[in-house]
Structure formats: C-alpha cells, structure tokens
C-alpha cells in the first residue's frame, strides 16, 4: 500500500473502511490493495467481503494485512449489505477488486466529503473511461441503464452502475437508506436512495478515471443488464422485494474473530 498525504503533512481527522467485494480475484487483489494509499487518515481498514472464492483471493488479501469476512450468501449486493454493517469506521469507500477504479484518489474524495459537509459521493466512470476499460456492448449497456434510471427517477446521475462510492456510515441510521437488493442492482439502488433521502446538495457525483480490469470478469453482460433493467422498473412502481435481511450473520467467519477457514 502506498503512503499518501492529502495536504502538507495533513492527516484527516476521520476513520475509513475501504470495502472490496471479491470472488476469485487472486490476480488483482494484491495490486488493488497495494494501490490504496495509507497514512492519510486516523485509521484505515481494508475489508474484503469474499463470496466463497475457490482460488487464493482470501489468502493473498490476508498476507496484505486486510480484514477478510466470508459471506457465503451469493451476490454483489449481498456482499455490500454485509460489509456496510460490519465496517469498523466512520466513512466507507467502495471499489471493485480489479484495479479499475483510481484508489489513489480516495484521500481527496474523503477530504471533499468532509470539507463540503457531504453525506454521499458516487463516482462517474463514463466521462473519463480509458481506452479498453469497457467493451462497446458494456459501454452501451451502462449508458442505457443510466439513461433509464434518470428517466424513471429524475435524479440526474450520469453513471448509475458505478461501484465507487464514498459516504458516511451514519447514513444507514436512517433505515430507508439501506439498500435491499442482493445482486448487481444494488449499485443503482443506493444512488436512487441517496438522492431521494439525502438530496442533491449532500449526495453528489464526481467524475473519475476508469481503467481496464486485471483478471477475468465475473459479470455477465446480458444477464446482469436485464436484472438491472427489471429492478429499475420494479423499484419505480414499488414491487422490488428484499430476499435476505440487512447486515451480517453471526455465523459468518471473519479474520477479525480469528475463525476464518484456511483456503
């Protein structure tokens, strides 16, 4: 991990948890963790919420000093609904564990959250996406989903599918801010909730670079895209359902509790 300073020797007066949901990311997990700056806030936790990886993801993350929590209930959204609950610190940052998001910007984004008294920041990838970061089909799908979300909810977000967010954990004290979806649609759901319950002044969007991924993708373009479209329309008319409860299960193994099984 890289040491960083936000200003001339400044350490931000806050604590931060970076959540990385993983499933078979052994090729990218180490460089992703290494890319996260250190030494810029009072306390930094890197939390891996792993969905039963069959490769060395958990082993490599532990070697890098990350906290690893095993969540066997499947789904991108399920991993986050667990991670949001168990994060140890006041501010949460999310990224994919594939080197696509600019981890070097985390200190500046957290500083912006604090300086401007914001509650939630989502990062737009589409405006600054680098060559090769998305296929043409993937890029079109992101545009179509984002356009549909703006049309249905009028919330003005450019990139509804971005997975990099910076926010205060305390937003979940309002139970209406707790996303319900266990799959990929959680990404668009949390932005809809933020704009609805926090408002445009306190929940903003910032454009960041987006880079080609390291390792093979777990995403299924057609299947996940269709689920996202279905969720948007169901959410709009109030038909979306919660399949699993908010938060973690006591039985989930966690390296913090020293009960994580060997991989």
C-alpha positions as CSV (number, residue, x, y, z in Angstrom):
1,X,0.0,0.0,0.0
2,X,1.2,3.5,-0.8
3,X,1.8,6.2,1.8
4,X,0.0,9.4,0.9
5,X,-0.7,12.8,2.3
6,X,-3.8,14.9,1.4
7,X,-2.0,18.2,2.1
8,X,1.3,19.2,3.5
9,X,1.6,16.6,6.2
10,X,-2.1,16.6,6.9
11,X,-3.9,13.6,8.4
12,X,-7.6,13.7,8.0
13,X,-9.4,13.6,11.4
14,X,-11.6,10.6,10.5
15,X,-11.5,6.8,10.2
16,X,-12.1,5.0,6.9
17,X,-13.1,1.5,5.8
18,X,-12.5,0.5,2.2
19,X,-14.8,-2.4,1.2
20,X,-13.8,-4.7,-1.6
21,X,-16.3,-7.4,-2.6
22,X,-14.5,-10.4,-4.1
23,X,-15.0,-13.7,-5.8
24,X,-12.0,-15.3,-7.4
25,X,-9.8,-12.2,-7.8
26,X,-6.4,-13.7,-7.0
27,X,-4.9,-12.0,-10.0
28,X,-5.9,-8.5,-9.0
29,X,-6.4,-8.5,-5.2
30,X,-2.8,-7.7,-4.3
31,X,-2.3,-4.8,-6.8
32,X,-5.7,-3.4,-5.8
33,X,-4.8,-3.4,-2.1
34,X,-1.3,-2.0,-2.9
35,X,-2.9,0.9,-4.8
36,X,-4.8,2.1,-1.7
37,X,-2.9,4.9,0.0
38,X,-2.1,4.8,3.7
39,X,-1.1,7.3,6.3
40,X,-3.6,10.0,5.4
41,X,-6.4,9.3,8.0
42,X,-6.6,8.4,11.7
43,X,-7.4,4.8,11.0
44,X,-7.7,2.8,7.8
45,X,-9.4,-0.6,7.4
46,X,-9.4,-2.6,4.2
47,X,-12.3,-5.0,4.4
48,X,-12.6,-7.9,1.9
49,X,-16.1,-9.4,1.8
50,X,-15.5,-12.7,0.0
51,X,-18.1,-14.8,-1.7
52,X,-16.5,-18.2,-1.3
53,X,-13.6,-17.7,-3.7
54,X,-12.2,-21.0,-4.9
55,X,-8.8,-19.5,-5.7
56,X,-6.2,-17.8,-3.4
57,X,-8.1,-14.5,-3.0
58,X,-8.6,-14.7,0.7
59,X,-5.1,-16.0,1.4
60,X,-3.4,-13.2,-0.6
61,X,-5.6,-10.5,1.0
62,X,-4.7,-11.7,4.5
63,X,-1.0,-11.5,3.6
64,X,-1.5,-7.9,2.6
65,X,-3.0,-7.1,6.1
66,X,-6.6,-6.9,5.0
67,X,-9.5,-8.0,7.1
68,X,-11.4,-10.8,5.4
69,X,-15.0,-11.6,6.1
70,X,-16.6,-14.7,4.4
71,X,-20.1,-14.3,3.1
72,X,-21.5,-17.4,1.5
73,X,-24.8,-15.9,0.5
74,X,-24.2,-15.1,-3.1
75,X,-24.4,-11.7,-4.8
76,X,-22.6,-8.4,-5.3
77,X,-25.3,-6.5,-3.3
78,X,-25.3,-9.2,-0.6
79,X,-21.6,-8.7,-0.1
80,X,-22.1,-4.9,0.4
81,X,-25.2,-5.3,2.6
82,X,-22.9,-7.3,4.9
83,X,-19.9,-5.1,4.5
84,X,-21.8,-1.9,5.3
85,X,-23.0,-3.4,8.6
86,X,-19.6,-4.7,9.8
87,X,-17.4,-1.8,8.6
88,X,-15.4,-0.6,11.7
89,X,-15.0,3.1,10.8
90,X,-17.0,6.3,10.2
91,X,-16.5,6.7,6.5
92,X,-17.0,3.9,3.9
93,X,-15.3,3.8,0.5
94,X,-16.2,1.1,-2.0
95,X,-14.4,-0.2,-5.1
96,X,-14.1,-3.3,-7.2
97,X,-11.1,-5.6,-6.5
98,X,-9.9,-5.5,-10.1
99,X,-7.7,-2.3,-10.4
100,X,-10.4,-0.5,-12.5
101,X,-11.0,2.4,-10.0
102,X,-8.5,5.1,-9.1
103,X,-7.7,4.2,-5.5
104,X,-5.1,7.0,-5.4
105,X,-8.0,9.5,-5.3
106,X,-9.5,8.0,-2.1
107,X,-7.9,10.6,0.2
108,X,-9.0,13.5,-1.9
109,X,-12.6,12.2,-2.2
110,X,-12.8,11.7,1.6
111,X,-11.4,15.2,2.1
112,X,-14.1,16.6,-0.3
113,X,-16.8,14.7,1.7
114,X,-15.5,16.3,5.0
115,X,-14.7,19.8,3.7
116,X,-18.1,20.2,1.9
117,X,-20.1,18.6,4.7
118,X,-21.4,15.9,2.3
119,X,-23.1,12.6,3.1
120,X,-22.6,10.6,-0.1
121,X,-20.3,10.8,-3.2
122,X,-20.8,8.5,-6.2
123,X,-18.1,8.4,-8.9
124,X,-18.9,8.7,-12.6
125,X,-16.8,6.4,-14.8
126,X,-18.3,7.1,-18.1
127,X,-16.9,10.6,-18.6
128,X,-13.3,9.7,-18.1
129,X,-13.2,6.0,-19.1
130,X,-9.8,5.0,-20.5
131,X,-9.5,3.1,-23.8
132,X,-10.1,-0.6,-23.2
133,X,-11.8,-0.2,-19.9
134,X,-15.2,-1.2,-21.4
135,X,-16.3,-3.1,-24.4
136,X,-18.6,-1.3,-26.8
137,X,-21.5,-3.5,-25.6
138,X,-20.7,-2.9,-21.9
139,X,-20.4,0.9,-22.5
140,X,-23.7,1.0,-24.3
141,X,-25.4,-1.0,-21.6
142,X,-24.1,1.4,-18.9
143,X,-25.4,4.3,-20.9
144,X,-28.8,2.7,-21.5
145,X,-29.2,1.8,-17.8
146,X,-28.1,5.3,-16.7
147,X,-30.5,7.0,-19.1
148,X,-33.4,4.8,-18.0
149,X,-32.6,5.5,-14.3
150,X,-32.6,9.2,-15.0
151,X,-35.8,9.0,-16.9
152,X,-37.6,7.0,-14.2
153,X,-36.3,8.7,-11.1
154,X,-35.2,12.1,-12.3
155,X,-32.2,12.0,-10.1
156,X,-29.6,13.4,-12.5
157,X,-26.9,10.7,-12.1
158,X,-24.6,10.2,-15.1
159,X,-23.4,6.7,-14.2
160,X,-26.0,4.6,-12.5
161,X,-23.7,1.5,-12.4
162,X,-20.5,2.9,-10.9
163,X,-19.2,0.8,-8.0
164,X,-17.0,3.5,-6.3
165,X,-18.8,5.5,-3.6
166,X,-17.6,7.5,-0.6
167,X,-20.1,8.1,2.2
168,X,-20.6,8.3,6.0
169,X,-21.6,5.0,7.6
170,X,-24.2,7.0,9.6
171,X,-26.4,7.3,6.6
172,X,-27.7,3.8,7.4
173,X,-29.0,5.0,10.7
174,X,-32.0,6.0,8.5
175,X,-33.4,2.6,7.7
176,X,-34.8,4.0,4.4
177,X,-31.2,4.4,3.2
178,X,-30.5,0.7,3.5
179,X,-30.4,-0.9,0.0
180,X,-32.4,-4.1,-0.3
181,X,-31.1,-5.8,-3.5
182,X,-28.6,-8.7,-3.2
183,X,-27.4,-8.5,-6.8
184,X,-25.8,-6.0,-9.2
185,X,-28.8,-3.6,-9.0
186,X,-27.7,-2.5,-5.5
187,X,-25.3,-0.2,-7.4
188,X,-28.2,1.8,-8.9
189,X,-30.4,1.4,-5.9
190,X,-28.0,3.1,-3.4
191,X,-27.8,6.1,-5.7
192,X,-31.6,6.3,-6.0
193,X,-31.9,6.2,-2.2
194,X,-29.2,8.8,-1.7
195,X,-30.7,11.3,-4.0
196,X,-34.2,10.7,-2.5
197,X,-33.4,10.6,1.2
198,X,-30.2,12.8,1.4
199,X,-30.8,15.2,-1.5
200,X,-28.7,16.6,-4.4
201,X,-26.9,19.1,-2.2
202,X,-25.5,16.4,0.1
203,X,-25.3,13.5,-2.3
204,X,-23.2,14.4,-5.3
205,X,-21.5,12.8,-8.3
206,X,-17.8,13.3,-9.3
207,X,-16.1,12.1,-12.5
208,X,-13.0,9.8,-12.0
209,X,-10.9,7.8,-14.4
210,X,-11.9,4.2,-15.1
211,X,-9.2,1.6,-16.2
212,X,-9.0,-1.8,-17.9
213,X,-9.6,-4.6,-15.3
214,X,-6.9,-7.1,-14.2
215,X,-8.1,-10.7,-14.3
216,X,-11.3,-12.3,-15.7
217,X,-14.6,-10.6,-15.2
218,X,-17.4,-12.3,-13.1
219,X,-20.0,-10.0,-14.6
220,X,-22.5,-11.4,-17.2
221,X,-23.3,-8.5,-19.5
222,X,-26.7,-9.7,-20.8
223,X,-28.0,-11.4,-17.7
224,X,-26.9,-8.6,-15.3
225,X,-28.0,-5.9,-17.6
226,X,-31.5,-7.4,-17.8
227,X,-31.7,-7.8,-14.0
228,X,-30.8,-4.1,-13.7
229,X,-33.5,-3.0,-16.1
230,X,-36.1,-5.2,-14.3
231,X,-35.1,-3.7,-11.0
232,X,-35.4,-0.1,-12.1
233,X,-39.0,-0.6,-13.3
234,X,-39.9,-2.7,-10.2
235,X,-38.4,-0.1,-7.9
236,X,-40.3,2.7,-9.7
237,X,-43.7,1.0,-9.1
238,X,-42.8,-0.3,-5.7
239,X,-42.6,-4.0,-6.5
240,X,-39.0,-4.8,-5.5
241,X,-38.5,-7.4,-2.8
242,X,-35.9,-7.9,-0.1
243,X,-34.7,-11.5,-0.2
244,X,-32.3,-11.5,2.8
245,X,-32.2,-9.3,5.9
246,X,-29.9,-6.3,6.4
247,X,-26.5,-7.0,7.9
248,X,-24.2,-9.9,8.7
249,X,-24.8,-13.3,10.2
250,X,-23.1,-14.2,13.5
251,X,-22.0,-17.5,11.8
252,X,-20.0,-15.7,9.1
253,X,-16.3,-16.4,9.5
254,X,-14.1,-13.3,9.9
255,X,-10.4,-12.9,10.2
256,X,-11.1,-10.3,12.9
257,X,-12.6,-13.0,15.0
258,X,-9.8,-15.5,14.0
259,X,-12.3,-18.1,12.8
260,X,-11.7,-17.8,9.0
261,X,-11.1,-21.3,7.5
262,X,-7.9,-21.9,5.6
263,X,-8.2,-21.6,1.8
